[in-house]
Amino acid sequence: MEVARHFVQDQLAGRLTRDNTFIIRKDSYTDKNTGVTHVYVRQVVNGIEVADGDMNINVKDGMVLSYGDSVRHSGKLY
């Protein structure tokens, strides 16, 4: 999970603040068959989870294999 946490921090560099942050969702898991860890992240603004403010990161052997996101990157977030 730490690889994913650092990846998100890098992707959102300059946009993370005390009021605009993220959480790693509890439904993140490692697939026993493939060894890939699927990490799900949710954007949080002013303590409220953002609907569809999601990022998924797929990690194996300490490397990010792929990711996708619907995090709001520009303009006001609220």
N, C-alpha and C positions, 0 to 999 in steps of 0.2 A: 504494500500500500504506500510505502514511502516514495517509491519511484513515481507512482502516479501523483502523489501530493506535490512533489517537486516539479513534475511536468506541468501540472495545472498552474502552479505559481509562476512558472516561466511563461506559459501561454497567456496568462492574465496579468503579466508584469505591467506596472504602471496604472492598472485599473483596480487593483485590490486595495481596499481601505477598511477602516473599522466598520463602516456602514455597508460596504459591498464586499462580500467574502464568499466562501463556499464551504460545503460539508461533504464528506465522503459518506454515501448512503450505506445503510446497514445491509442492503441486499447485494453488495459486492461479494464476489466469491471466486474461488479457484476451481477450474474444471479438472477433475481427477484424471480424465482420459487424456487431455492435451497438455495439462500443466499451465495453461494460460489463465492468468488472473484477470477477471473482468471487473473493473472498478467503475462505479457509477457515482457521479458528482452532481450536486445540486447547488445552483447559485442562490445566495441569501442576501437580501437587501433590507437594511434596517431591521434585521432579526426575522424577516419573513421569507420563507422559501418562495422562489420565483417559479410560477407555473411554466413548464417547458424550458426552464433555464438549466438544461442538463448537459453533461459531458460524459462520454463513455471512453475509457482508456483500457486497452488490452495490453497486458504486460507478461513477458516470459523471460526467465533468466536475467532479470534486472534490466530488460530493454523494452521500450514501448514499441509494440508491433503496429498498432493502429489506434486511431481515435476519431471521434466525431463529436460535434457539439452544436447546441442551439442556445448558447449563452449570449446574452445581449452584450455587444462589444462597443457600441457607440451611443452617444446621446444620453439623456437622462434615463435613469433606470426606474424611476417612480413618478 
